[in-house]
């Protein structure tokens, strides 16, 4: 059985970028009801809340974003 890939805690910037991307795109298609600034502000607030609540988000180094 292969050894699982080691995970690591994501940085705050990585989490913000990932959440902001998810707010701006549906798969690879751009959603036009969420502009860049609002997506970034929302992502930053979500990250602050998650960190303040004690959440740790980890990343699998081989993981890829799902495609639709």
Order of alpha helices (4+ residues) and beta strands (2+ residues): beta-alpha-beta-beta-alpha-beta
